[in-house]
Amino acid sequence: MADTPDVNAVETEDEYIHVRFRDPDRYDEIRTPEWAENPAESVSEGSEVRTGKLEGKDDWEVTSVLIEKHVGEDKAKEQAKEIVDEIES
């Protein structure tokens, strides 16, 4: 697959740090798929992966990774990149 995208934004909300890789507004549908739990949990316990589907396409792309807030933003960015590398490679 393609190279891992760059981090687009990092936002801390509620109990998660949202590490955004792609603009969610460009997607027709966004999901938190069960299949992404294993790669996410293998890097950071309690993390979640959001994926988006472009209109008219069959492929899903990682839009963002949610890392538990206690990890801190710098570590969250590192872990999110590692999760996306694992999923998209």
C-alpha positions, 0 to 999 in steps of 0.5 A: 500500500501507500506510504504512511501519511503524515500527521495532519492534526493532534487534538486532545478531547475527553479521554482520548488524543485524536491523531488525525492523518487524513481529513474526515470531511473527504469521506462518505462514511467513517467507521471504527472497525473491529479488525483494527483492534488487534494492531491498535491494541498491540501498540497502545492498549485502549486505542482505536482506529477510525477508517474512512471510505471515499465515495465510489471507492471500495477501499478504506483508509485510516483517518485517525487513531485515538490514543488514551489521554494519559499517554501524552501527545508526543507519545500518542503521535509516535504510537499512532504512526506505528499503528498506521504503519502496521495497518497500511503496510 
